[in-house]
Amino acid sequence: MIAVMEDAMAKHAAKDVGVDVSAYRRLALEMPGAVEGSHMGAADFRVGGRIFATLAYGAKGLGTLKLSVEQQTMFIEEAPEYFSAAPGGWGRMGMTLVRVDAPEEVLKGALSTAFQQVVSKQAGKKKSAAKKKA
């Protein structure tokens, strides 16, 4: 029953933006500990309270990924048909747009990279805090 309700909610949300974002949403939520929230009226996906992906440009058929600048460069060079830098300063900091109609394996790899980027930063901060206490 819950799966049916979630599926109906995902289809409803996709209709709201005029683009099918259900695969992007599903893949983001498959990441361990990932939850869906909202940031400035757009769906976001978080782990440990930190955003790793959003649907801020969902109406344009794009998801946003929080990547390092190096990761962003790699994705854009390898698949420019699916990836581009987010506009302005956000893009220069690694925020990357991905077409939500990209093949699932492309979306899954990109979302996993963004997820791991956030998780690794959280782990690094915890290690720094532990060293300061010691």
N, C-alpha and C positions, 0 to 999 in steps of 0.2 A: 504494500500500500504506500509506504513512504517513497519507494522508488518511483511509483507512478506519479505521485504528487511532485517530486523533484523534477521528473521529466516534463510534466505539464508546466511547472514554473520556468524551467529553462526555455521551453518553446515559447512561452508568453514573453519572457524577457527578450528573446531573439526577435520576436515580432515587433516589440517596442522600438528596436533600433533599425528594423528593416533588413537586417543581415543575420544569417545563421551563425551565431557565436557559440552554439551548444558544444561543439567539439573542443574549442578553446577552453571554455569553462570546465568541462568534464576533465580534460587533461590537466588543467591547473589544480583542480581539486583532488586529483589522484596522487599529488605529491604528499609525502608523509607529513601529517600535521597541518596541512594547508586548510585554510578556512576562507570563505568569501566574506568580504565586508563592503564598505562603500567609502569612497574618497571623492569629495566634491561632486557628489551625485552620480558617480560612475562606479561600476562594480570593480572591486580590487580583490587580489588574492594575496594572502599573508601567511607567513610562518613565523612563529614566535613574536607576533605583533608587528612584524616588518613586512612591507609590501614588496613582492617580487614581480608582480604583473598586474596590469589593469585592462579594463575595456573602455578607457577614456575616449578613444577614437572608434569605438565599436560601431557607431552609426556610419562610419566611413569604411567599415570592413577591416579595421585594424586593431590589433592588441598592442599593448606596450609592455616591454620587458626591461627590467633593471639589470643591466649588464655592465661590466667594466668597459672602458674605452677599447681595450685590446680585443675583448670578446666581440664587441659591436663591430669593429673593423673586420674581424674574421668572418662573421655572419654575412655582412654586406658584401665582402669580396667573393665569398663562396656562393651566395644565392641572392644577387641584387633584385631578382624578380619577386622575392618575398620580404626582404628586409630593407629598412632605411633608418636613418637617424631621426629621432623625434625633432620637431622644430625648435630652433633657438638654443638657449643655453642648456636645456635639458638634454638635447641630443649630444652636445659637446661633452656632457658628463657621462655618457654611455646609455642614456635612455634610448631604446630602440623600438621601432614600429615593425610589426610583423603582420602580414595579411592573414586573416583568420580563415581564409579559404585555402591556405597552403596545405600540402599533404600532411596527414596526421603525424607521420614520423618526423617531419620537419618541425611541426608545432611542439611535439613531445620533447624533442631534443633541445629546442630553444627554451621552452618553459623549464626544463630540468636544469639547464645552464643558469638561468636567472634564479631559480630556487637555490641551487648550490652556491651561487654568488652571495646571496643573502645569508644563508646558513653559515658559510665560512667566515663572513664578516662578524656574525654573532659569536662564533667560537673564538675568533681572534680577540674580541673585546672581553670575553670572559677570562681568557688567559692573561690579558694585560691587567685586569682587575685583581686576579689572584696573585700575580707577581707584586703588585703594589702593596697588597696586604701582608706579604711575606717579609 
